[in-house]
């Protein structure tokens, strides 16, 4: 199944009305707020999935839908704490060459991945406490979770109700700029219902050039430092 997603936040979702190459001339603009809830595509009903099952999600393909992305930065830690002085920069993306062109001329090789995918929460989940550990996944923000990874998600409601979004053209270690190069993506997923597995929290199997095949807890940031948004 192929799922198309929008860029991450409503205020930056220019792809709701068009697919511009360099919206707003590609300049820096003040952002009206800090990080906001991400736009997701879903929920998608998975036939025969029932509470107690595990949904196996294989990421077969991730590709760019837009010729631009955006990056939000906060110049100081104090600005981040007070949600002031945020700045949003729009970044042209070359889908043919798979690179981002930064304003000062540097080119970065892209590695698209979704920052958020998961299933519906249990009926008793409290949305007022979104940062509490949960078993249905959500924001993962791990650059290794692109094409070739397999996620195992505990199912809490009939049909699982899978959603995906919060696309990244490029995501790296660190927390300097507050966000990755956020963009609209299309992802191709393959779903399998696993009744021979019993999980309380999501797990992800990933293979990359620097990481041997392994299972990681999708709720815990991986790598040398905190992942960006």
C-alpha positions as CSV (number, residue, x, y, z in Angstrom):
1,X,0.0,0.0,0.0
2,X,1.3,3.5,-0.9
3,X,0.5,6.4,1.4
4,X,0.9,10.0,0.5
5,X,1.6,12.5,3.3
6,X,1.8,16.3,3.6
7,X,4.6,18.3,5.2
8,X,4.7,18.3,8.9
9,X,2.9,21.3,10.3
10,X,-0.3,23.1,9.1
11,X,1.4,26.5,8.9
12,X,4.2,25.2,6.7
13,X,1.9,22.9,4.6
14,X,2.1,24.8,1.3
15,X,1.4,21.5,-0.5
16,X,-2.2,21.8,0.7
17,X,-2.7,24.2,-2.2
18,X,0.2,23.7,-4.6
19,X,3.6,22.0,-5.1
20,X,5.9,25.0,-5.1
21,X,9.6,24.8,-5.8
22,X,10.6,27.6,-3.5
23,X,7.6,28.9,-1.5
24,X,8.0,32.5,-0.2
25,X,11.1,32.9,-2.3
26,X,13.1,30.4,-0.2
27,X,13.8,33.1,2.4
28,X,14.0,32.9,6.1
29,X,10.7,33.9,7.8
30,X,9.7,34.2,11.4
31,X,7.7,31.2,12.6
32,X,4.6,31.8,14.5
33,X,5.3,29.1,17.1
34,X,7.6,26.3,18.0
35,X,7.1,22.6,17.2
36,X,3.4,21.8,16.6
37,X,1.4,18.6,16.1
38,X,2.4,16.7,13.0
39,X,0.0,16.0,10.0
40,X,-0.6,12.3,9.5
41,X,-2.3,10.3,6.8
42,X,-4.8,7.7,8.2
43,X,-6.2,5.9,10.0
44,X,-6.0,2.9,7.7
45,X,-8.0,-0.2,8.6
46,X,-6.0,-3.4,8.4
47,X,-8.4,-6.3,7.8
48,X,-8.5,-9.0,10.5
49,X,-6.2,-7.1,12.9
50,X,-7.5,-7.5,16.4
51,X,-6.4,-6.3,19.9
52,X,-3.6,-8.5,21.2
53,X,-2.1,-9.0,17.7
54,X,1.1,-7.5,16.5
55,X,1.1,-5.5,13.2
56,X,4.3,-6.1,11.2
57,X,4.9,-3.1,8.9
58,X,7.6,-3.4,6.2
59,X,8.8,-0.1,4.7
60,X,9.4,-0.9,1.1
61,X,9.9,2.5,-0.4
62,X,10.0,6.2,0.7
63,X,10.2,9.0,-1.9
64,X,9.8,12.8,-2.0
65,X,6.5,14.3,-3.1
66,X,7.7,17.9,-3.2
67,X,10.6,20.0,-4.6
68,X,11.0,21.8,-1.3
69,X,11.4,21.2,2.4
70,X,11.7,23.4,5.4
71,X,13.8,23.6,8.5
72,X,12.9,25.4,11.7
73,X,15.6,26.7,14.1
74,X,15.8,28.5,17.4
75,X,18.9,30.7,17.8
76,X,19.2,30.1,21.6
77,X,18.0,27.6,24.2
78,X,16.1,30.5,25.9
79,X,14.2,31.1,22.6
80,X,13.3,27.4,22.5
81,X,12.0,27.5,26.0
82,X,9.8,30.6,25.4
83,X,8.8,29.8,21.8
84,X,10.2,33.1,20.7
85,X,12.5,34.0,17.7
86,X,11.9,30.8,15.8
87,X,13.0,31.0,12.2
88,X,11.7,28.8,9.3
89,X,13.9,28.4,6.2
90,X,12.6,26.8,3.0
91,X,15.1,24.4,1.3
92,X,14.9,23.5,-2.5
93,X,15.1,19.7,-3.1
94,X,16.3,18.1,-6.3
95,X,14.3,14.9,-6.6
96,X,16.3,13.8,-9.7
97,X,19.7,14.0,-8.0
98,X,18.3,13.3,-4.5
99,X,20.0,16.3,-2.9
100,X,19.1,19.4,-1.0
101,X,20.6,22.8,-2.0
102,X,21.4,25.0,0.9
103,X,21.4,28.8,0.5
104,X,25.2,29.1,0.8
105,X,25.7,26.5,-2.0
106,X,26.3,23.3,-0.1
107,X,24.5,20.2,-1.3
108,X,23.4,17.4,1.0
109,X,22.5,13.8,0.0
110,X,18.9,13.0,1.0
111,X,17.7,9.9,2.9
112,X,13.9,10.2,3.3
113,X,12.2,8.6,6.3
114,X,9.0,9.0,8.2
115,X,9.3,10.6,11.7
116,X,5.9,9.3,12.8
117,X,4.0,6.1,12.2
118,X,2.0,3.8,14.4
119,X,-1.4,2.4,15.2
120,X,-4.4,3.7,17.2
121,X,-4.0,4.0,21.0
122,X,-6.1,2.0,23.4
123,X,-9.5,3.5,24.4
124,X,-8.2,4.5,27.8
125,X,-5.2,6.5,26.5
126,X,-5.1,10.1,27.9
127,X,-4.3,12.5,25.0
128,X,-3.5,15.2,27.6
129,X,-0.4,13.3,28.5
130,X,1.2,12.8,25.0
131,X,4.8,12.5,26.3
132,X,4.1,9.5,28.5
133,X,5.4,6.1,27.3
134,X,2.9,4.3,25.2
135,X,2.7,1.1,23.2
136,X,1.3,2.3,20.0
137,X,4.3,4.2,18.7
138,X,4.0,7.7,17.3
139,X,6.9,10.1,16.8
140,X,10.0,7.9,16.3
141,X,12.5,10.3,14.6
142,X,15.3,7.9,13.8
143,X,17.2,8.2,10.5
144,X,17.7,4.5,10.3
145,X,14.0,3.8,10.0
146,X,13.7,4.3,6.3
147,X,13.5,1.9,3.4
148,X,14.2,-1.7,4.5
149,X,13.2,-1.4,8.1
150,X,10.4,-3.5,9.7
151,X,8.3,-2.2,12.6
152,X,6.3,-4.4,15.0
153,X,3.4,-2.6,16.6
154,X,1.1,-4.0,19.3
155,X,-2.6,-3.7,18.2
156,X,-5.0,-2.1,20.6
157,X,-8.2,-1.7,18.5
158,X,-9.9,-3.6,15.7
159,X,-8.3,-2.9,12.4
160,X,-5.1,-1.5,14.1
161,X,-5.8,1.9,12.4
162,X,-2.3,2.6,11.0
163,X,-1.2,6.2,10.3
164,X,2.0,7.7,8.9
165,X,3.5,11.2,8.4
166,X,6.0,13.8,9.6
167,X,8.2,13.2,6.6
168,X,11.9,14.0,6.6
169,X,14.0,14.5,3.5
170,X,17.1,14.3,5.8
171,X,17.4,13.6,9.5
172,X,20.6,13.6,11.4
173,X,21.9,13.3,15.0
174,X,21.8,16.2,17.3
175,X,19.3,18.9,18.3
176,X,20.9,22.1,17.1
177,X,18.3,23.3,14.6
178,X,15.2,21.9,16.3
179,X,13.9,20.2,13.1
180,X,15.1,18.1,10.3
181,X,14.5,19.0,6.6
182,X,10.7,18.4,6.8
183,X,8.8,17.6,3.6
184,X,6.0,15.7,2.0
185,X,6.6,12.0,1.3
186,X,5.0,9.0,-0.3
187,X,5.7,5.7,1.4
188,X,5.0,2.1,0.3
189,X,4.2,-0.2,3.2
190,X,3.5,-4.0,3.4
191,X,1.4,-5.2,6.4
192,X,1.3,-8.6,8.1
193,X,-0.6,-9.7,11.1
194,X,1.5,-11.6,13.6
195,X,-0.3,-13.6,16.2
196,X,2.8,-15.5,17.2
197,X,4.3,-12.4,18.7
198,X,3.4,-10.7,22.0
199,X,4.7,-7.2,22.5
200,X,3.9,-4.5,25.1
201,X,5.9,-1.8,23.2
202,X,6.8,-1.2,19.5
203,X,10.0,-2.6,18.2
204,X,11.8,-2.0,14.9
205,X,14.2,-4.1,13.0
206,X,16.6,-2.1,10.9
207,X,19.7,-2.6,8.8
208,X,22.0,0.3,7.6
209,X,25.5,0.7,6.4
210,X,26.7,1.3,10.0
211,X,24.2,-0.8,11.9
212,X,23.9,-4.5,11.8
213,X,20.4,-6.1,11.8
214,X,19.0,-5.4,15.2
215,X,15.8,-4.8,17.2
216,X,15.4,-1.4,18.8
217,X,12.7,0.0,21.1
218,X,10.9,2.5,19.0
219,X,10.1,4.6,22.1
220,X,13.7,5.3,22.9
221,X,15.9,7.7,21.0
222,X,18.8,5.8,19.4
223,X,22.3,6.8,18.4
224,X,25.0,9.1,19.7
225,X,22.7,11.9,20.8
226,X,19.1,13.0,20.8
227,X,17.4,12.9,17.4
228,X,16.1,16.1,15.8
229,X,12.4,16.5,15.1
